[in-house]
Structure formats: structure tokens, C-alpha cells
Amino acid sequence: MKKIILIALIALTPLFAQVKENIEVPYVPYEIKMGKGFEAVNANCLMCHSFGYILNQGPQPRAFWRAKIYKMIDAFKAPISGEDAKSVEDYLATYYSNGK
């Protein structure tokens, strides 16, 4: 019984924590390259995740971006049309590619 009370007290301790100052979450601006196909990225990709997801992939070949797009469509059921998928792929291959 004592163990249960001790575990309950330890588990509930964070509820009593107080912070006396305002906490501000930092804003991280992502440099987005504007160009042909960005509208498709904005409409289809940014509804689920931030642009940082794209930037964090680093420069990748077109095949990588194509695979990512179809992973989103097949595995995550992203409602991206074939035309938009091609536009997103072209945009990513143009602005976020390693040239391969």
C-alpha cells in the first residue's frame, strides 16, 4: 500500500509545478523558395506538416522526392491528385535537389 501511495505522489508531483514568468515558444522562420509548383506544395503538403519537414530532408535526387510523395499518397492516404503530385515533384526537384 505504501508503494502505491509513493508512486501516486511521484506521478502527481508535476501537477504542482508552477512557473512565475511567461514562456515564449521561439518562432523558426523557414526560407521557402517560391516558384512554379509552390501552390501545389502549399495546398497538398503544408496541410499536414511544416515546410521544415522538406528542408530537413536536405538536398535529394528527384527519385527520392518522388518516393516521398507516393509514400504520402499510398501509406498516409494524402489526397494528392496525379497532376499535383507531378507539380510537387517538379518543384522539389527544381529547388531542393542535389542535381541527380
C-alpha positions in Angstrom: 0.0 0.0 0.0 2.8 2.4 0.8 4.4 1.7 -2.5 1.2 2.7 -4.3 0.9 5.9 -2.4 4.5 6.8 -3.1 4.1 6.1 -6.8 0.9 8.2 -6.9 2.7 11.1 -5.1 5.6 10.9 -7.5 3.3 10.7 -10.5 1.2 13.7 -9.3 4.1 16.0 -8.3 4.5 17.7 -11.7 0.9 18.9 -11.4 2.0 21.2 -8.6 4.9 22.8 -10.6 4.5 26.5 -11.2 6.3 28.9 -13.5 6.2 32.6 -12.5 7.3 34.0 -15.8 5.8 33.9 -19.3 7.1 31.2 -21.5 7.6 32.1 -25.2 8.0 29.5 -27.9 10.6 30.7 -30.4 9.5 31.2 -34.0 11.6 29.5 -36.5 11.3 31.1 -40.0 12.0 28.7 -42.9 13.3 30.2 -46.1 10.9 29.0 -48.8 11.9 29.2 -52.4 9.0 30.5 -54.4 8.4 29.2 -57.9 6.3 27.1 -60.2 4.6 24.3 -58.3 4.7 26.0 -54.9 0.9 26.3 -55.0 0.6 22.5 -55.1 3.1 22.1 -52.3 1.2 24.7 -50.2 -2.2 23.0 -50.9 -1.1 19.4 -50.5 2.0 19.2 -48.2 1.7 22.0 -45.8 -1.7 21.0 -44.6 -0.1 18.2 -42.6 3.4 19.3 -41.8 5.6 22.4 -41.8 8.0 23.4 -44.6 10.8 22.4 -42.2 10.0 18.8 -42.9 11.0 19.4 -46.5 14.1 21.3 -45.6 15.2 18.8 -43.0 15.4 16.1 -45.7 18.4 18.0 -47.2 19.1 18.2 -51.0 17.9 14.9 -52.5 17.6 13.5 -56.0 14.3 13.5 -57.9 13.7 9.8 -57.3 13.8 10.5 -53.5 11.2 13.2 -53.7 9.0 11.0 -56.0 9.2 8.2 -53.5 8.3 10.6 -50.6 5.3 11.9 -52.5 4.0 8.5 -53.3 4.6 7.3 -49.7 2.4 10.2 -48.5 -0.3 9.2 -51.1 -0.1 5.4 -50.5 0.9 4.9 -46.9 -0.7 8.1 -45.4 -3.6 8.4 -47.8 -2.8 12.0 -48.7 -5.4 13.3 -51.1 -3.0 14.4 -53.8 -4.1 14.2 -57.4 -1.7 12.8 -60.1 -1.3 16.3 -61.6 -0.5 17.9 -58.2 1.9 15.0 -57.4 3.8 15.8 -60.6 3.8 19.6 -59.8 5.2 18.9 -56.2 7.8 16.6 -57.6 8.9 19.1 -60.2 9.0 21.9 -57.6 11.1 19.8 -55.1 13.4 18.5 -57.8 14.0 22.1 -59.1 14.5 23.9 -55.8 15.5 21.2 -53.2 17.5 18.7 -55.3 21.1 17.6 -55.2 21.2 17.6 -59.0 20.8 13.9 -59.5 
